[in-house]
Amino acid sequence: MRQILAVAAGLVVLAASACSAPTPPRTAATPATLPAPTGPHPVGTAVLYLKDASRPDPWNLDVDARELKVTLWYPTEQRDGRRAPYMTPKESELTLSTWPPSSTGT
């Protein structure tokens, strides 16, 4: 039940962030950095791979299904779990290879 609630909460946060105003584009002089993690409360993570086989992926016409990886971060009481990275080395490499993002949307 906790996992279902965590998934539901994560999807609500994901939907809310998709509806928020876009962030203004960064200039080349503004480096991309993440703040250091802070706070006294433990946080759990869950990774979901979602697949919708009822329609094709609009960004990859060579596949028959839409796929999405979602990482949920949620408050937890457990303090002895394995530490989770913010992103994998490959995700970090791909993010930095396209930085700064194009302000034209292409």
ZAVOKE-129204 format. One line per field, with one value per residue (C-alpha): residue number from 1; x negated, y negated, z. Coordinates in steps of 0.1 Angstrom, whole numbers, always signed. Each point is the difference from the previous one (the first is absolute). Layout:
! ZAVOKE-129204
seq <- [NUM, ...]
x <- [X, ...]
y <- [Y, ...]
z <- [Z, ...]
! end
This chain:
! ZAVOKE-129204
seq <- [1, 2, 3, 4, 5, 6, 7, 8, 9, 10, 11, 12, 13, 14, 15, 16, 17, 18, 19, 20, 21, 22, 23, 24, 25, 26, 27, 28, 29, 30, 31, 32, 33, 34, 35, 36, 37, 38, 39, 40, 41, 42, 43, 44, 45, 46, 47, 48, 49, 50, 51, 52, 53, 54, 55, 56, 57, 58, 59, 60, 61, 62, 63, 64, 65, 66, 67, 68, 69, 70, 71, 72, 73, 74, 75, 76, 77, 78, 79, 80, 81, 82, 83, 84, 85, 86, 87, 88, 89, 90, 91, 92, 93, 94, 95, 96, 97, 98, 99, 100, 101, 102, 103, 104, 105, 106]
x <- [+0, -29, -15, +33, +3, -36, +6, +33, -18, -28, +23, +18, -33, -10, +33, -2, -36, +10, +27, -23, -15, -31, -34, -16, -30, -35, -28, -32, -17, +24, -13, +25, -4, +21, +2, -14, +26, +11, +25, +4, +27, -7, +13, +8, +0, +19, -7, +29, -2, +33, +10, +30, +3, +33, -18, -34, -26, +3, -38, -12, +20, -21, +17, +35, +7, -5, -24, -8, -23, +12, -20, +20, -15, +21, -3, -7, -7, -26, -35, -22, +6, -24, -10, +15, -18, +19, -6, -20, -34, +16, +29, -25, -21, +31, +12, -34, -4, +31, -8, +9, +35, +10, +23, +18, +13, -20]
y <- [+0, -24, +6, -7, -33, -9, +6, -20, -29, +1, -1, -30, -18, +9, -12, -33, -6, +6, -27, -27, -29, +8, -10, -28, +12, -2, -19, +17, -18, +16, +35, +28, +11, +18, -10, +24, +22, -14, +7, +24, +22, +33, +3, +31, +6, +22, +4, +9, +10, -8, +14, -8, +26, -15, -28, -6, -23, -34, -7, +34, +13, +32, +14, +13, -13, -31, +4, -23, +4, -17, -4, -8, -16, +2, -4, +31, +12, +25, -13, +30, +4, +0, -36, -8, -22, -31, +14, +27, -7, +5, -24, -26, +4, -4, -30, -18, +8, -21, -28, -28, +9, -18, -30, +7, +34, +19]
z <- [+0, +8, -34, -17, +20, -9, -37, +1, +18, -25, -30, +15, +4, -35, -14, +19, -11, -37, +4, +15, -18, -20, +14, -19, -21, +15, -16, -9, +30, +25, +9, +8, +37, +24, +37, +26, +16, +34, +27, +29, -15, -19, -35, -19, -38, -24, -37, -23, -36, -17, -33, -21, -28, -13, -19, -16, +15, -17, +4, -12, -30, -1, +32, +5, +35, +20, +30, +29, +29, +32, +32, +31, +31, +31, +38, +20, +35, -10, +5, -8, -37, -29, -12, -34, -25, -13, -35, -16, -16, -35, +8, +12, -31, -23, +20, -1, -37, -9, +25, -3, -14, -32, +6, -33, +11, -27]
! end
